[in-house]
Every structure is written in structure tokens, then in C-alpha cells.
């Protein structure tokens, strides 16, 4: 993850020097703490990779895999149930499906 962080900061610093402090050694020392520190990057990375879903999204006639954060979906608990999810471009929504029947008020599970 440190290599991803270093590469990301280097790219952002060259493209947006005002926001990311350029690529000087002094700026790199300042990044040990603060908004663009490795610690903050690792926090954000863990949030995304523990809560995001990979979906296929139609892009210019092709289907492209993208990682998305879907509000509330990460709150489902895991169980060994048949389930799936997809992005519905017509409705513009993230959809969850399960083969198990649930009664009103019963907890719905997702297999991840």
C-alpha cells in the first residue's frame, strides 16, 4: 500500500502542486502527518476496499468494471446465501438480489 500511496502522491503533486505541495523533499516530510499522510491514505484505502463493490457499468458501448460505494449496502451482514448485485443503468440504481425468501422485518443477508 505504501507503493500505491507514493505513486498516487507523486502523480497528484505533479498535476496539482498547489493542493498537494509539489514534489519537494520538504513537502514529503510534511506528509508524514496531516490530510495527505500515509496514515490518512491507509484509512481511506481501507474504507473503500472494505465497503465498496465492483460492478459493471456501460461506458461508450462497452461494459467497464468500476469500484463503487453504495450507501447502506455495506450495512448488510454476511451469510452463506445466494445473492448478487448489479448496477441498473436504466433506473440509475444499485440492485441487490437474493434467492432466499424473507419475511417482513426479517434481516436480509448478503454473501460477500
Secondary structure, 3 states (H helix, E strand, C coil): CHHHHHHHHHHHHHHCHHHHCCCCHHHHHHCCCCCCCHHHHHHHHHHHHHHCEEEEEEECCEEEEEEECCCCHHHCEECCCCEEEEEECCCCEEEEEECCCCCCCCCCEECC
